[in-house]
Amino acid sequence: RMKLVEFAELLTETGLTVQYHSFKKGQAPNPPYVVYTTGRPVVQLGDNQQEFKVDTVTVELVTDKKELALEEKLESLLNQSKLFFEKEDETYIDSEELFVVTYSVYLY
């Protein structure tokens, strides 16, 4: 089972700046970069006890233009690590002129 600290180290293999949750105001690097947060775990219960738990991590790839090669690099890294993930969304933040591609990754 991969721990969150191991997952964070894995993300650094993209060669991008990686940050948990957010940057302090005015300290965000120039894109591209990766931000990740933990979410609600998926828990399986049986016989009044927890049988297993899968941690959910949201990963956001932030770029100033559409970066298919970076998306493929991140997805390849997740696949090579045998992690199940889903590409959830892609948004454009007009006020910051940034693209954000969001993935849900399951650590089990």
ZAROKOL-924644 format. One record per residue: x, y, z of N, C-alpha, C in turn. Coordinates in pm, whole numbers, padded with zeros to 5 digits, always signed. Layout:
XYZXYZXYZ...
***
This chain:
+00084-00118+00000+00000+00000+00000+00088+00124+00000+00065+00213-00095+00145+00334-00106+00098+00439-00007+00191+00496+00065+00160+00602+00161+00163+00737+00089+00100+00837+00149+00090+00969+00087+00229+01028+00062+00322+01012+00153+00456+01067+00134+00525+01001+00015+00502+00873-00005+00558+00802-00121+00494+00853-00250+00364+00879-00243+00293+00930-00359+00345+01069-00397+00370+01152-00297+00425+01286-00323+00562+01275-00391+00644+01182-00345+00774+01160-00408+00757+01114-00553+00658+01030-00577+00631+00983-00712+00596+01100-00803+00515+01192-00754+00475+01307-00835+00595+01393-00875+00697+01398-00792+00815+01479-00826+00888+01422-00948+00862+01296-00982+00923+01236-01100+00872+01298-01230+00768+01381-01220+00721+01454-01337+00820+01565-01374+00907+01601-01279+01000+01711-01301+00938+01847-01272+00814+01847-01226+00743+01971-01196+00748+02001-01046+00723+02126-01011+00706+02162-00870+00579+02095-00820+00587+02033-00703+00474+01961-00644+00446+02022-00507+00318+02051-00481+00280+02114-00355+00154+02048-00300+00153+02025-00169+00031+01976-00105-00064+02092-00084-00186+02077-00122-00300+02165-00102-00294+02296-00177-00200+02385-00143-00197+02516-00209-00065+02586-00180-00040+02689-00257+00075+02775-00233+00028+02895-00152+00115+02952-00074+00081+03076-00005+00062+03186-00109-00021+03282-00075-00054+03389-00168+00075+03455-00220+00083+03463-00352+00197+03525-00417+00319+03435-00431+00310+03308-00386+00426+03219-00391+00412+03103-00490+00305+03104-00566+00290+02999-00666+00395+03017-00774+00458+02907-00817+00558+02918-00923+00489+02942-01057+00569+02973-01156+00514+02980-01291+00471+02839-01331+00357+02827-01401+00314+02695-01445+00410+02639-01549+00414+02510-01565+00326+02409-01505+00375+02366-01366+00278+02320-01287+00306+02262-01156+00192+02169-01117+00213+02095-01008+00114+01997-00961+00077+02029-00816-00052+02026-00789-00104+02040-00652-00185+01915-00622-00169+01861-00500-00246+01743-00463-00307+01761-00325-00422+01698-00304-00492+01702-00176-00551+01564-00148-00571+01537-00021-00634+01411+00015-00785+01430+00023-00854+01322-00005-01000+01326-00002-01053+01219+00092-01179+01200+00084-01245+01101+00168-01204+00961+00124-01156+00878+00219-01116+00743+00182-01237+00655+00150-01212+00554+00069-01313+00453+00041-01288+00340+00141-01389+00309+00221-01374+00210+00329-01471+00096+00306-01422-00026+00320-01507-00145+00312-01517-00203+00453-01640-00217+00500-01663-00271+00633-01720-00412+00623-01690-00494+00722-01745-00628+00730-01728-00681+00871-01829-00749+00921-01824-00805+01057-01785-00700+01160-01847-00581+01148-01827-00472+01242-01682-00425+01252-01607-00438+01144-01471-00385+01142-01433-00343+01001-01331-00263+00993-01282-00216+00864-01201-00326+00797-01246-00370+00680-01174-00475+00608-01059-00416+00527-01085-00304+00462-00977-00235+00391-01016-00091+00368-00914-00008+00341-00935+00134+00316-00849+00174+00196-00908+00252+00108-00837+00306-00007-00837+00458+00007-00718+00516+00016-00709+00662+00025-00728+00722-00113-00798+00834-00118-00823+00906-00242-00742+01035-00241-00672+01060-00351-00593+01181-00364-00637+01252-00493-00661+01381-00481-00693+01462-00598-00564+01529-00644-00533+01513-00771-00413+01570-00830-00457+01670-00937-00403+01791-00928-00433+01894-01027-00305+01932-01101-00309+01914-01231-00200+01957-01318-00236+02095-01369-00157+02195-01331-00186+02335-01363-00088+02382-01470-00142+02434-01579-00059+02480-01691-00114+02613-01744-00030+02684-01819-00077+02809-01880-00124+02788-02024-00109+02666-02075-00163+02628-02205-00190+02478-02201-00267+02431-02294-00298+02288-02299-00168+02210-02321-00138+02118-02229-00011+02044-02232-00037+01894-02239-00072+01844-02356-00101+01701-02372+00018+01614-02332+00139+01658-02365+00257+01578-02332+00274+01563-02181+00244+01669-02105+00253+01659-01958+00144+01569-01902+00024+01578-01957-00084+01491-01914-00045+01345-01938+00008+01318-02056+00050+01181-02088+00163+01135-01997+00256+01224-01964+00366+01190-01874+00314+01154-01736+00223+01235-01683+00165+01208-01552+00087+01077-01554+00005+01057-01655-00075+00935-01664+00014+00812-01679+00120+00824-01755+00214+00714-01771+00281+00679-01638+00319+00781-01563+00379+00761-01432+00283+00687-01338+00157+00726-01339+00057+00660-01255+00036+00515-01300+00030+00495-01430+00014+00359-01484+00133+00271-01449+00254+00322-01466+00374+00245-01434+00380+00207-01287+00320+00291-01202+00318+00264-01058+00200+00177-01019+00124+00134-01121+00008+00047-01102-00097+00109-01008-00117+00239-01025-00218+00310-00947-00342+00331-01034-00458+00305-00976-00583+00328-01046-00614+00477-01036-00649+00538-01148-00683+00680-01148-00791+00708-01250-00856+00820-01232-00957+00866-01326-00928+01012-01358-00932+01045-01484-00922+01185-01524-01060+01244-01505-01073+01334-01411-01205+01381-01370-01256+01501-01450-01167+01598-01471-01217+01724-01523-01103+01805-01584-01139+01896-01668-01045+01996-01718-01117+02129-01716-01057+02227-01652-01120+02358-01644-01019+02465-01686-01073+02580-01719-00991+02695-01751-01032+02806-01656-00935+02863-01586-00961+02972-01492-00930+03102-01564-01034+03170-01608-01017+03293-01687-00934+03398-01614-00964+03420-01487-00898+03528-01413-00748+03507-01398-00705+03380-01403-00562+03350-01388-00499+03297-01518-00583+03279-01618-00540+03227-01748-00465+03094-01732-00527+03003-01657-00466+02872-01627-00562+02760-01663-00505+02652-01714-00576+02527-01733-00550+02439-01612-00652+02368-01565-00636+02275-01454-00698+02141-01496-00614+02038-01501-00662+01903-01531-00661+01827-01398-00776+01772-01361-00794+01709-01231-00805+01558-01245-00730+01488-01159-00732+01342-01153-00768+01298-01012-00842+01189-01002-00860+01119-00875-00772+00995-00880-00688+00981-00779-00595+00868-00772-00626+00791-00645-00625+00658-00655-00662+00573-00542-00539+00498-00494-00502+00523-00368-00385+00457-00309-00432+00336-00229-00398+00220-00277-00439+00096-00210-00323+00004-00194
***
